[in-house]
Amino acid sequence: MNTNEINTRRKPIVLIDKSLDFFNDKILFPKKVEKANKMLREIGLPKMKKSISK
């Protein structure tokens, strides 16, 4: 399927730049990652409400 066949009104076209794969294995903000992991260990994730609406 090429980009001309896609209905762009309902589905946006997203092109991913392959040059960004360079950053896959690198931690860009180590202090922030460390702080976030510490908060997750101590506090945990928030409780989510389960709502089933049909």
Residue pairs with C-beta under 8 A, 6 or more apart in sequence:
3 13
6 13
27 33
